[in-house]
Amino acid sequence: VKNLRKDTVEKIDTLQDMVAQELDSNSVERRPSPFAKFAGYQKLLKRKAEAKESGVDVTFFAAHEGVNANIVSYGGREYVNFSGYNYLGLSGHPQVSEASKAAIDRYGTSVSASRIVAGEIPLHGELERAIADFIGTEESIVFVSGYGTNVAAISHLFGRRDLVVHDSLAHNSIITGCRLSGAKRMSFPHNDWDALDKLLAKHRGEYQRVLIAIESVYSMDGDIADLNKAIEIKKKHDAMIMVDEAHSLGILGENGRGIGEMFDVDRRDVDIWMGTLSKSLASCGGYIAGDHELCDYLRYLASGFIFSVGLAPGDTAAGLAAIEVLKREPQRVARLKQRSELFMNLAHKKGFNTGLCDGTPVVPLIIGNSIKAMKLSERLFARGYAVQPVIYPAVSEDEGRLRFFITALHTEAQIANTIDTVAEELAKLEDEMA
Ligand SMILES: Cc1ncc(COP(=O)(O)O)c(C=O)c1O
């Protein structure tokens, strides 16, 4: 940031002036913010200024009206939506909404304290039992955030004498949990089991405990980890394994019970199952599932659990009701799979590069550089399609992409029209940029 060119500095200043003017106009006189000069903030302003200069105006925080499902509306206009994780269409499902409302009527909107301090509502235990039964573990424990679940669990369970080895594409919450734990952190190339094996052969002996942290479906590329291979390596090196099922619960396995069901593994071979309530389960929060000792240890001692409020009644009831609907209607899982594969196959027919995608509901269309990906997203929005670009530094500069999240609610026609429109808009854009 120190070496910014003069014109970029001017652009940032202009942008800062504009923001300050806007804020001035709706508040009392503002003082200069001490955060304005933070290097990270300056970097953000630089990127915004550059995007603006390239004529890109992607709206990141657009307020949507109504449920975030296969259709979403912004400013009174409806869009075919690929930017949410409502994979099974259970957010907005009448039974889930009703259960959530009834819990609020009965218990209020907050449980107002940590569960260890003030006790819990019966729904907490019911949800934890339902999650454990659904994925096939002894117990589970729920936290108020999926992100916070990884941070709280990893940082609590591991320490200075331990090693956490994670996939190079692991979610930020896993990495933050490792950092906070004080354990040594290493990464292995994405889904490269030989590399993991070699790394552990070299380093296993230097540490007390070793955790292998992987995801089941990767949220940037939509590919699936080989769980059998991961378990084999864990056993070989006397390590532990944690699987983040944020994007596989409700998705993988015939009944949506996740990657454990898909690979038909003994669920006890994975030491720590983690998942979020915010995606297929139409709520907010996360869980850790595994044996009694794991959950008991976290329940009484993990800072992120005991020093934080219990899951809100409405969220708890929504997660519980979502599991009930999912158990009753496994056809949602089958439909999601069919729609996801349809999207991927039609994309291939049009010559799109879908990267590593394995037919899961996370389908990247790799377009090229960041500006091209942002412009394409903007054009699609103008045509009535909501899909977010993923750009550098989240992916390398030449792998800018549009990432489509498919839901069981998308119709086949919506999917076919989307692929046609993306191809059309991309061709136009490439002509203009040539
Ligand atoms: C792999 C993975 N883990 C954890 C999280 C955090 O979950 P939440 O958004 O429910 O906090 C996400 C969120 O997208 C995720 O993709």
The ligand as an ORCA input file, in Angstrom:
! r2SCAN-3c Opt
* xyz 0 1
  C     -16.799    -24.936      4.519
  C     -17.480    -23.941      5.401
  N     -17.351    -24.041      6.732
  C     -17.942    -23.161      7.565
  C     -18.694    -22.117      7.076
  C     -19.335    -21.142      8.016
  O     -20.684    -21.393      8.140
  P     -21.768    -20.258      8.471
  O     -21.924    -19.431      7.237
  O     -22.981    -21.046      8.783
  O     -21.240    -19.466      9.606
  C     -18.869    -21.984      5.702
  C     -19.686    -20.881      5.154
  O     -19.897    -20.699      4.022
  C     -18.248    -22.915      4.841
  O     -18.356    -22.811      3.509
*
